[in-house]
Amino acid sequence: MNPLQLLGIIQHANHLSKDDFTELLKLHEAFPYFQIPKVLLAKYEFDKSNAQVNELLHWAAITSPDRVWLRKMVETKVPFETREEFLKKKLIEVTESKKAIEGKNLIDDLEGQLIPENKKVTSTKDLTATLKKLGEDLAQSKIKALEKLEKGNIKQDPSQEVITPEETTPKTPPVETVKIKPDKTQKPENKSSAKNPKRRVHKDELIESIKKKEKKEILDKKKLEQIDIIKAFSKKEIKLATIKEIEGQQRQEDLSENSTKLNPSLITEAYAGILVKQGKKVKAKEIYKKLMVKFPEKNTYFANLIERLEKTN
């Protein structure tokens, strides 16, 4: 199909025939990203099936930039009627400009240009040679990487970390110390220890170093007192209460509270009357006093009841 034929089909888009449908379908198969044949096919399907079938409409909707515009084009005849004159002018212009190449199938030529030429197929020998080269390069790169890793491990061994006594000793208040002269009787350390300063420090050595620091003489009396307090506190056995003990203490409630305290719901005039009948006048007076606070408008009434109780005594 050439552009002139396509413009002719667009010109009578409201009355498409079966031949137009087949031509548009071929154009769609040749150029699946071309929007115009999809819209015209969807319109033909909509008109012929009375909007019962919409398979071709799905094709158009997927690639449509504006679905409102697509609906107008498919479901109404107005867009093509309004542009009928424009299409006629465009058709005349195209026919005049393409007289020199009339009869030539422009779209088929374009399709032929778009199909890429077949590249020269490489032989199997070339492929095997390139694969061998790649394999050798990979093997060499692996060997180099392993050598670098081995050198790095020798230079920097993570097991040679040093734990200094300064990091492990607890922080204590600043203390004025006197320099201690080195003891001549002490034996010199082995040469191996001098050569290898990056060795692990044992726990025994850490404890000894802490003890040596504690043995240093302290001149200030206040600081001496502070250190004595810290030492005395450290010697005490401090035991934290377990969860079970805490739960046991919480469960042990004072049962006497329930018997001594009055329940707010029992503070009533009727309960006070029962206590009077039982001879418990002191408790009855307490209830009347609480009722006076609770109901201040009945103060005189409850005061008279208290007076009667006192007179009966």
C-alpha positions as CSV (number, residue, x, y, z in Angstrom):
1,M,0.0,0.0,0.0
2,N,1.3,3.5,-0.9
3,P,0.4,6.8,0.8
4,L,-2.2,7.7,-1.8
5,Q,-4.1,4.5,-1.2
6,L,-3.9,5.1,2.6
7,L,-5.2,8.7,2.2
8,G,-8.1,7.4,0.0
9,I,-9.1,4.9,2.8
10,I,-8.9,7.7,5.4
11,Q,-11.1,9.9,3.3
12,H,-14.0,7.4,3.4
13,A,-13.3,6.1,6.9
14,N,-16.9,6.2,7.9
15,H,-17.8,3.7,5.1
16,L,-15.0,1.1,5.0
17,S,-15.3,-2.0,2.9
18,K,-14.0,-5.6,3.3
19,D,-11.2,-4.8,0.8
20,D,-10.2,-1.8,2.9
21,F,-10.2,-4.0,6.0
22,T,-7.8,-6.5,4.4
23,E,-5.5,-3.8,3.1
24,L,-5.4,-2.2,6.5
25,L,-4.7,-5.5,8.2
26,K,-1.7,-6.1,5.9
27,L,-0.4,-2.6,6.7
28,H,-0.8,-3.3,10.4
29,E,1.1,-6.6,10.1
30,A,3.9,-4.9,8.1
31,F,4.1,-1.9,10.5
32,P,2.8,-3.0,14.0
33,Y,3.8,0.4,15.5
34,F,1.8,2.5,13.0
35,Q,-1.2,4.0,14.7
36,I,-3.5,4.9,11.8
37,P,-4.4,1.4,10.6
38,K,-5.1,0.2,14.1
39,V,-7.6,3.1,14.6
40,L,-9.3,2.4,11.3
41,L,-9.5,-1.4,12.0
42,A,-11.1,-0.7,15.4
43,K,-13.6,1.7,13.8
44,Y,-14.6,-1.0,11.1
45,E,-15.0,-3.6,13.9
46,F,-17.1,-1.2,16.0
47,D,-19.4,-0.3,13.1
48,K,-19.9,-3.9,11.8
49,S,-20.4,-5.6,15.2
50,N,-22.5,-2.8,16.8
51,A,-19.9,-2.5,19.6
52,Q,-20.2,-6.2,20.5
53,V,-16.6,-7.2,19.5
54,N,-13.6,-5.2,20.7
55,E,-10.5,-7.3,19.9
56,L,-9.0,-4.8,17.5
57,L,-9.9,-1.9,19.8
58,H,-7.5,-3.4,22.3
59,W,-4.6,-3.1,19.8
60,A,-5.4,0.5,19.2
61,A,-5.8,1.3,22.9
62,I,-2.4,-0.1,23.8
63,T,-0.5,2.3,21.5
64,S,-2.8,5.3,21.7
65,P,-1.4,8.4,23.4
66,D,-4.9,9.7,24.1
67,R,-7.8,7.3,24.7
68,V,-10.4,10.1,24.8
69,W,-9.4,11.0,21.2
70,L,-9.4,7.3,20.3
71,R,-13.0,6.9,21.5
72,K,-14.2,9.9,19.5
73,M,-12.5,8.5,16.3
74,V,-13.9,5.0,16.8
75,E,-17.5,5.6,18.1
76,T,-18.4,8.8,16.2
77,K,-18.3,10.0,12.6
78,V,-17.7,13.7,13.3
79,P,-13.9,13.7,13.2
80,F,-13.7,12.3,9.7
81,E,-16.5,14.5,8.4
82,T,-15.0,17.7,9.6
83,R,-11.6,16.8,8.1
84,E,-13.0,15.6,4.7
85,E,-12.0,18.8,2.9
86,F,-8.5,18.8,4.4
87,L,-8.0,15.2,3.3
88,K,-9.1,16.1,-0.2
89,K,-6.5,19.0,-0.4
90,K,-3.8,16.7,1.0
91,L,-4.6,14.0,-1.5
92,I,-4.3,16.5,-4.4
93,E,-1.0,17.8,-3.1
94,V,0.4,14.3,-2.7
95,T,-0.7,13.3,-6.2
96,E,1.0,16.4,-7.8
97,S,4.2,16.0,-5.8
98,K,4.5,12.2,-6.5
99,K,3.8,12.2,-10.3
100,A,7.4,11.4,-11.0
101,I,7.3,8.3,-8.9
102,E,3.7,7.3,-9.5
103,G,2.9,3.6,-9.2
104,K,5.9,3.0,-6.9
105,N,5.1,1.3,-3.6
106,L,6.6,3.7,-1.1
107,I,5.7,1.7,2.0
108,D,7.1,-1.6,0.6
109,D,10.3,0.3,-0.3
110,L,10.5,1.7,3.3
111,E,10.0,-1.8,4.7
112,G,12.9,-3.1,2.6
113,Q,15.1,-0.3,3.9
114,L,14.2,-1.0,7.5
115,I,15.1,-4.7,7.3
116,P,18.8,-4.9,8.2
117,E,21.2,-6.7,5.9
118,N,22.5,-10.1,7.0
119,K,26.0,-9.8,8.5
120,K,28.8,-12.1,7.5
121,V,28.7,-15.3,9.5
122,T,31.9,-15.9,11.3
123,S,33.5,-19.3,10.9
124,T,33.8,-21.9,13.7
125,K,37.6,-21.6,13.7
126,D,37.4,-17.9,14.6
127,L,34.9,-18.6,17.3
128,T,37.0,-21.3,18.9
129,A,40.1,-19.1,18.8
130,T,38.3,-16.2,20.5
131,L,36.9,-18.6,23.1
132,K,40.4,-20.0,23.9
133,K,41.7,-16.4,24.2
134,L,39.0,-15.5,26.7
135,G,39.6,-18.7,28.7
136,E,43.4,-17.9,29.0
137,D,42.7,-14.3,30.0
138,L,40.3,-15.4,32.7
139,A,42.8,-18.0,34.1
140,Q,45.6,-15.4,34.2
141,S,43.4,-12.9,36.0
142,K,42.4,-15.5,38.6
143,I,46.0,-16.4,39.3
144,K,46.9,-12.7,39.7
145,A,44.0,-12.1,42.1
146,L,45.0,-15.1,44.2
147,E,48.6,-13.9,44.4
148,K,47.5,-10.5,45.5
149,L,45.2,-12.0,48.2
150,E,48.1,-14.2,49.5
151,K,50.4,-11.2,49.8
152,G,47.7,-9.2,51.6
153,N,47.2,-12.0,54.1
154,I,50.9,-12.2,54.8
155,K,51.3,-8.5,55.3
156,Q,48.2,-8.0,57.5
157,D,47.2,-11.0,59.6
158,P,44.0,-10.3,61.6
159,S,45.2,-12.7,64.4
160,Q,48.1,-10.3,65.2
161,E,45.8,-7.7,66.9
162,V,47.0,-6.3,70.2
163,I,44.8,-5.9,73.2
164,T,46.5,-3.2,75.3
165,P,45.9,-3.0,79.1
166,E,44.6,0.6,78.7
167,E,41.6,-0.6,76.8
168,T,40.6,-3.2,79.4
169,T,41.3,-1.4,82.7
170,P,38.3,0.3,84.3
171,K,38.2,4.0,84.5
172,T,39.2,5.3,88.0
173,P,39.5,8.9,89.3
174,P,42.8,10.7,88.4
175,V,45.5,9.7,90.9
176,E,48.9,11.4,91.5
177,T,51.6,8.8,91.3
178,V,55.2,8.5,92.1
179,K,57.6,7.1,89.5
180,I,58.8,3.6,90.5
181,K,62.4,2.8,89.6
182,P,62.8,-0.5,87.7
183,D,63.9,-3.4,89.8
184,K,67.3,-4.7,88.9
185,T,66.5,-8.2,90.1
186,Q,63.9,-8.6,87.4
187,K,65.0,-10.8,84.5
188,P,65.1,-9.3,81.0
189,E,62.4,-10.4,78.6
190,N,63.2,-12.8,75.8
191,K,64.4,-11.4,72.5
192,S,61.4,-13.0,70.7
193,S,59.0,-10.9,72.7
194,A,61.0,-7.7,71.8
195,K,61.0,-8.6,68.2
196,N,57.2,-9.4,68.1
197,P,55.4,-6.6,69.8
198,K,52.2,-7.5,67.9
199,R,51.4,-10.5,70.0
200,R,48.2,-11.3,72.1
201,V,48.3,-10.1,75.7
202,H,47.2,-12.8,78.1
203,K,44.8,-12.3,81.0
204,D,47.5,-13.0,83.6
205,E,49.6,-10.2,82.2
206,L,46.7,-7.8,82.3
207,I,45.9,-8.6,85.9
208,E,49.6,-8.1,86.9
209,S,49.7,-4.7,85.1
210,I,46.6,-3.6,87.0
211,K,48.1,-4.7,90.3
212,K,51.3,-2.8,89.6
213,K,49.3,0.4,89.0
214,E,47.4,-0.1,92.3
215,K,50.7,-0.6,94.2
216,K,51.9,2.9,93.2
217,E,52.1,5.3,96.1
218,I,49.4,8.0,96.5
219,L,50.2,11.2,98.3
220,D,46.8,12.9,98.5
221,K,44.7,11.8,101.5
222,K,41.3,12.6,99.9
223,K,42.2,10.4,97.0
224,L,43.3,7.6,99.3
225,E,39.9,7.7,101.1
226,Q,38.1,7.6,97.8
227,I,40.1,4.5,96.7
228,D,39.5,2.8,100.1
229,I,35.7,3.4,99.7
230,I,35.8,1.9,96.1
231,K,37.8,-1.1,97.4
232,A,35.4,-1.7,100.3
233,F,32.4,-1.5,97.9
234,S,34.0,-4.0,95.5
235,K,34.6,-6.5,98.2
236,K,30.9,-6.6,99.2
237,E,28.7,-9.3,97.7
238,I,26.0,-7.5,95.8
239,K,23.1,-9.8,94.9
240,L,20.4,-8.6,92.5
241,A,16.9,-9.9,93.2
242,T,15.7,-12.5,90.8
243,I,12.4,-12.1,88.8
244,K,10.8,-14.8,90.9
245,E,11.6,-13.0,94.2
246,I,10.3,-9.7,92.8
247,E,7.0,-11.4,91.7
248,G,6.7,-13.0,95.2
249,Q,7.1,-9.7,96.9
250,Q,4.4,-8.1,94.6
251,R,2.0,-11.0,95.4
252,Q,2.4,-10.6,99.2
253,E,-0.3,-8.0,99.8
254,D,-1.3,-6.7,103.2
255,L,-4.5,-8.5,103.9
256,S,-5.2,-6.2,106.9
257,E,-5.9,-3.3,104.6
258,N,-9.2,-4.8,103.3
259,S,-10.4,-5.3,106.9
260,T,-9.5,-1.8,108.2
261,K,-10.4,0.3,105.2
262,L,-14.0,0.9,104.3
263,N,-15.2,0.1,100.8
264,P,-16.6,3.3,99.1
265,S,-19.7,1.4,98.0
266,L,-20.5,0.6,101.7
267,I,-20.6,4.3,102.7
268,T,-24.4,4.6,102.9
269,E,-27.0,5.5,105.4
270,A,-28.5,2.0,105.4
271,Y,-25.1,0.4,106.2
272,A,-24.7,2.9,109.1
273,G,-28.1,1.9,110.4
274,I,-27.1,-1.8,110.4
275,L,-23.9,-1.0,112.3
276,V,-26.0,0.9,114.9
277,K,-28.2,-2.1,115.4
278,Q,-25.1,-4.3,115.8
279,G,-23.8,-1.9,118.5
280,K,-20.9,-0.7,116.3
281,K,-21.6,3.0,117.0
282,V,-18.0,4.3,116.4
283,K,-18.0,2.9,112.8
284,A,-21.5,4.3,112.3
285,K,-20.3,7.8,113.3
286,E,-17.4,7.5,110.8
287,I,-19.8,6.7,108.0
288,Y,-22.1,9.6,108.9
289,K,-19.1,12.0,108.9
290,K,-18.1,10.7,105.4
291,L,-21.7,11.1,104.2
292,M,-21.6,14.7,105.5
293,V,-18.6,15.3,103.2
294,K,-20.2,13.5,100.3
295,F,-23.6,15.2,100.7
296,P,-23.0,18.7,102.1
297,E,-26.6,19.6,101.7
298,K,-27.6,17.0,104.3
299,N,-25.1,18.1,107.0
300,T,-27.7,19.0,109.5
301,Y,-29.5,15.7,109.1
302,F,-26.4,13.6,109.6
303,A,-25.3,15.9,112.5
304,N,-28.5,15.1,114.3
305,L,-28.0,11.4,113.8
306,I,-24.5,11.6,115.3
307,E,-25.9,13.6,118.3
308,R,-28.5,10.8,118.9
309,L,-25.8,8.2,118.9
310,E,-23.7,10.2,121.4
311,K,-26.7,10.6,123.7
312,T,-27.5,6.9,123.7
313,N,-23.9,6.3,124.9
